Amino acid sequence: MSESVKARPYNDRVELESVIEPVPADATSLGMIPEYLETAIYLYFVVVAAIGLFLHRHIWRGYRRTERSEN
């Protein structure tokens, strides 16, 4: 390693808090969303989970049927 390149000591490092400026809360928050929209979002998650569970069960049962028929 050449003499001109030196590692900085641990105590001389730059703290991230001094480099990154905090973002104001108003810039990141959406505020209150309407109750009907919140309900629609949760309903969407429930529907997607139900479809995933149905497909998982359907595929698993199909696999188990073919496994039993081979034995």
CNS distance restraints for C-alpha pairs under 8 A (distance, minus, plus):
assign (resid   1 and name CA) (resid   5 and name CA) 7.23 0.50 0.50
assign (resid   8 and name CA) (resid  12 and name CA) 6.38 0.50 0.50
assign (resid   8 and name CA) (resid  13 and name CA) 7.16 0.50 0.50
assign (resid   9 and name CA) (resid  13 and name CA) 7.10 0.50 0.50
assign (resid  14 and name CA) (resid  18 and name CA) 7.57 0.50 0.50
assign (resid  14 and name CA) (resid  19 and name CA) 7.74 0.50 0.50
assign (resid  15 and name CA) (resid  19 and name CA) 6.85 0.50 0.50
assign (resid  16 and name CA) (resid  20 and name CA) 5.98 0.50 0.50
assign (resid  17 and name CA) (resid  21 and name CA) 7.31 0.50 0.50
assign (resid  23 and name CA) (resid  27 and name CA) 6.86 0.50 0.50
assign (resid  23 and name CA) (resid  28 and name CA) 7.54 0.50 0.50
assign (resid  24 and name CA) (resid  28 and name CA) 7.22 0.50 0.50
assign (resid  25 and name CA) (resid  29 and name CA) 6.13 0.50 0.50
assign (resid  26 and name CA) (resid  30 and name CA) 7.86 0.50 0.50
assign (resid  33 and name CA) (resid  37 and name CA) 6.74 0.50 0.50
assign (resid  33 and name CA) (resid  38 and name CA) 6.79 0.50 0.50
assign (resid  34 and name CA) (resid  38 and name CA) 6.47 0.50 0.50
assign (resid  35 and name CA) (resid  39 and name CA) 6.15 0.50 0.50
assign (resid  36 and name CA) (resid  40 and name CA) 6.11 0.50 0.50
assign (resid  37 and name CA) (resid  41 and name CA) 6.22 0.50 0.50
assign (resid  38 and name CA) (resid  42 and name CA) 6.37 0.50 0.50
assign (resid  39 and name CA) (resid  43 and name CA) 6.03 0.50 0.50
assign (resid  40 and name CA) (resid  44 and name CA) 6.07 0.50 0.50
assign (resid  41 and name CA) (resid  45 and name CA) 6.45 0.50 0.50
assign (resid  42 and name CA) (resid  46 and name CA) 6.32 0.50 0.50
assign (resid  43 and name CA) (resid  47 and name CA) 6.17 0.50 0.50
assign (resid  44 and name CA) (resid  48 and name CA) 6.16 0.50 0.50
assign (resid  45 and name CA) (resid  49 and name CA) 6.11 0.50 0.50
assign (resid  46 and name CA) (resid  50 and name CA) 6.09 0.50 0.50
assign (resid  47 and name CA) (resid  51 and name CA) 6.19 0.50 0.50
assign (resid  48 and name CA) (resid  52 and name CA) 6.17 0.50 0.50
assign (resid  49 and name CA) (resid  53 and name CA) 6.10 0.50 0.50
assign (resid  50 and name CA) (resid  54 and name CA) 6.09 0.50 0.50
assign (resid  51 and name CA) (resid  55 and name CA) 6.16 0.50 0.50
assign (resid  52 and name CA) (resid  56 and name CA) 6.03 0.50 0.50
assign (resid  53 and name CA) (resid  57 and name CA) 6.09 0.50 0.50
assign (resid  54 and name CA) (resid  58 and name CA) 6.04 0.50 0.50
assign (resid  55 and name CA) (resid  59 and name CA) 6.03 0.50 0.50
assign (resid  56 and name CA) (resid  60 and name CA) 6.01 0.50 0.50
assign (resid  57 and name CA) (resid  61 and name CA) 6.01 0.50 0.50
assign (resid  58 and name CA) (resid  62 and name CA) 6.21 0.50 0.50
assign (resid  59 and name CA) (resid  63 and name CA) 6.18 0.50 0.50
assign (resid  60 and name CA) (resid  64 and name CA) 6.18 0.50 0.50
assign (resid  61 and name CA) (resid  65 and name CA) 6.14 0.50 0.50
assign (resid  62 and name CA) (resid  66 and name CA) 6.40 0.50 0.50
assign (resid  63 and name CA) (resid  67 and name CA) 6.14 0.50 0.50
assign (resid  64 and name CA) (resid  68 and name CA) 6.19 0.50 0.50
assign (resid  65 and name CA) (resid  69 and name CA) 6.24 0.50 0.50
assign (resid  66 and name CA) (resid  70 and name CA) 6.32 0.50 0.50
assign (resid  67 and name CA) (resid  71 and name CA) 6.83 0.50 0.50
